Amino acid sequence: MIKKLHHNAYRCRDSEETRAFYEDFLGLKLACTLDIEETMTGRKTRTLHTFYEMGDGAYLALFEAPDRPFEFKEQHDYDLHLALEVEEKELAPMMAKGKSRGVETRGVSNHGFIHSIYFRDPNGYVIELTAKTPSHAEATDPKRNSARAKLDRWQARKATA
């Protein structure tokens, strides 16, 4: 049985530039760093794996692996984004902080059950800070929100398109 998320891992261009964003800007503590010189399969490498701790004990992890090809590109929200939960009262100050530091910042978006603001990290990833609204529990309860029926209708429309 899956208990919870331990970490998500992504590539980064530069570990210090990335640390400045995740630790200094977002406030996530740099909790662990692994300097990897050899993979489990015996391949020699120079890779740094960093872990940033979130309030629930899970981590965001990033790999700087200059010896492994990787195309960094700005991601569209639909392609890839990482949503981190905060309290509603934190959205406006974080939005102001992003703008004052020259971080690409946008929002607030009202998605009904959440309010969100968005930043772009130094690697091109979209980072969403999201706060639950009072309707969150109802909106995410599959017994009340028809999630399965909506998915089935979507699939049926695709089949006839």
VEXDREN-2710 file (C-alpha; in Angstrom, 1 decimal):
% VEXDREN-2710
k/r/px/py/pz
1/MET/0.0/0.0/0.0
2/ILE/1.4/3.4/-1.0
3/LYS/1.5/5.6/2.1
4/LYS/2.5/9.0/0.7
5/LEU/4.9/10.8/-1.6
6/HIS/8.5/10.6/-0.5
7/HIS/10.0/12.7/-3.3
8/ASN/9.6/13.8/-6.9
9/ALA/12.9/14.2/-8.8
10/TYR/13.7/16.5/-11.7
11/ARG/16.8/17.6/-13.5
12/CYS/18.5/21.0/-12.9
13/ARG/21.0/23.0/-14.8
14/ASP/22.9/24.3/-11.7
15/SER/22.5/23.1/-8.2
16/GLU/23.3/26.4/-6.5
17/GLU/21.0/28.5/-8.8
18/THR/18.3/25.9/-8.1
19/ARG/19.0/25.9/-4.3
20/ALA/18.6/29.7/-4.3
21/PHE/15.1/29.4/-5.8
22/TYR/13.9/26.5/-3.7
23/GLU/15.5/27.4/-0.4
24/ASP/16.0/31.2/-0.4
25/PHE/12.9/32.1/-2.4
26/LEU/10.3/29.3/-1.7
27/GLY/11.6/28.5/1.8
28/LEU/12.2/24.8/1.4
29/LYS/15.1/23.5/3.5
30/LEU/18.0/21.8/1.8
31/ALA/17.8/18.6/3.7
32/CYS/20.1/16.2/2.0
33/THR/22.8/16.1/-0.8
34/LEU/24.2/13.1/-2.5
35/ASP/27.4/13.4/-4.5
36/ILE/27.1/10.4/-6.9
37/GLU/30.3/9.3/-8.5
38/GLU/29.2/5.8/-9.6
39/THR/25.7/4.5/-10.5
40/MET/24.3/1.2/-9.1
41/THR/25.2/-0.3/-12.5
42/GLY/28.8/0.8/-12.1
43/ARG/28.8/3.7/-14.6
44/LYS/31.1/6.5/-13.6
45/THR/29.3/9.9/-13.2
46/ARG/29.5/13.3/-11.6
47/THR/26.0/13.9/-10.4
48/LEU/24.7/15.9/-7.5
49/HIS/21.3/14.9/-6.1
50/THR/19.7/17.5/-3.7
51/PHE/16.6/17.1/-1.6
52/TYR/14.4/20.0/-0.3
53/GLU/12.0/19.2/2.5
54/MET/8.4/20.2/2.5
55/GLY/6.1/20.7/5.5
56/ASP/4.6/17.2/5.3
57/GLY/8.0/15.5/5.3
58/ALA/8.1/14.8/1.6
59/TYR/10.9/16.2/-0.6
60/LEU/11.5/17.8/-3.9
61/ALA/14.7/16.4/-5.4
62/LEU/16.8/17.6/-8.2
63/PHE/19.7/16.1/-10.1
64/GLU/22.5/18.1/-11.6
65/ALA/24.1/15.6/-14.1
66/PRO/26.3/17.5/-16.6
67/ASP/27.5/14.2/-18.1
68/ARG/23.9/13.1/-19.1
69/PRO/22.2/14.9/-22.0
70/PHE/19.0/16.7/-21.1
71/GLU/17.1/19.4/-22.9
72/PHE/16.0/22.1/-20.6
73/LYS/13.0/24.1/-22.0
74/GLU/10.3/26.2/-20.6
75/GLN/7.3/24.0/-19.8
76/HIS/3.7/24.9/-20.4
77/ASP/1.5/24.3/-17.4
78/TYR/-0.3/21.5/-19.3
79/ASP/2.9/19.8/-20.1
80/LEU/4.5/19.8/-16.6
81/HIS/4.0/21.8/-13.5
82/LEU/4.5/21.1/-9.8
83/ALA/1.8/22.3/-7.4
84/LEU/2.7/22.9/-3.8
85/GLU/0.1/23.6/-1.2
86/VAL/0.2/26.7/1.0
87/GLU/-2.3/28.7/3.1
88/GLU/-4.4/31.3/1.3
89/LYS/-2.8/34.1/3.2
90/GLU/0.6/33.2/1.7
91/LEU/-0.4/33.7/-1.9
92/ALA/-0.3/37.5/-2.1
93/PRO/3.0/37.9/-0.2
94/MET/4.6/35.2/-2.4
95/MET/3.3/36.9/-5.5
96/ALA/4.8/40.2/-4.4
97/LYS/8.1/38.5/-3.5
98/GLY/8.3/36.9/-6.9
99/LYS/7.7/40.1/-8.7
100/SER/10.2/42.1/-6.6
101/ARG/12.9/39.5/-7.2
102/GLY/12.3/39.4/-11.0
103/VAL/11.0/35.8/-10.9
104/GLU/8.4/35.1/-13.7
105/THR/5.2/35.4/-11.7
106/ARG/1.5/35.2/-12.6
107/GLY/-1.9/34.6/-10.9
108/VAL/-4.0/34.5/-8.8
109/SER/-6.0/32.0/-10.8
110/ASN/-9.4/30.9/-9.3
111/HIS/-10.0/27.2/-10.1
112/GLY/-13.0/27.1/-7.9
113/PHE/-11.7/24.5/-5.4
114/ILE/-8.2/26.1/-5.3
115/HIS/-6.6/29.5/-5.8
116/SER/-3.1/29.4/-7.4
117/ILE/-0.1/31.5/-8.3
118/TYR/2.7/30.5/-10.7
119/PHE/6.4/31.0/-10.9
120/ARG/9.0/29.7/-13.3
121/ASP/12.1/28.2/-11.7
122/PRO/15.6/28.6/-13.1
123/ASN/15.3/25.3/-15.0
124/GLY/12.1/26.3/-16.8
125/TYR/9.7/24.3/-14.7
126/VAL/6.3/25.9/-13.7
127/ILE/5.9/25.9/-9.9
128/GLU/2.4/26.5/-8.7
129/LEU/1.6/27.6/-5.1
130/THR/-2.0/26.6/-4.4
131/ALA/-4.4/27.1/-1.6
132/LYS/-7.5/25.1/-0.9
133/THR/-10.9/26.9/-0.8
134/PRO/-13.7/25.9/1.5
135/SER/-15.3/23.9/-1.4
136/HIS/-12.2/21.8/-1.8
137/ALA/-13.4/18.7/0.0
138/GLU/-16.7/18.5/-1.9
139/ALA/-15.0/19.3/-5.2
140/THR/-12.5/16.4/-4.8
141/ASP/-15.0/13.8/-3.4
142/PRO/-15.7/11.4/-6.3
143/LYS/-19.0/10.4/-4.6
144/ARG/-20.2/13.9/-5.2
145/ASN/-18.3/15.3/-8.2
146/SER/-19.1/12.8/-10.9
147/ALA/-15.3/12.4/-11.7
148/ARG/-15.7/9.0/-13.3
149/ALA/-18.7/10.0/-15.4
150/LYS/-16.9/13.1/-16.7
151/LEU/-13.9/10.9/-17.7
152/ASP/-16.2/8.4/-19.4
153/ARG/-17.9/11.2/-21.4
154/TRP/-14.4/12.6/-22.4
155/GLN/-13.4/9.2/-23.6
156/ALA/-16.6/8.7/-25.6
157/ARG/-16.2/12.1/-27.3
158/LYS/-12.6/11.2/-28.3
159/ALA/-13.8/7.9/-29.8
160/THR/-16.3/9.7/-32.0
161/ALA/-14.1/12.6/-33.0
END
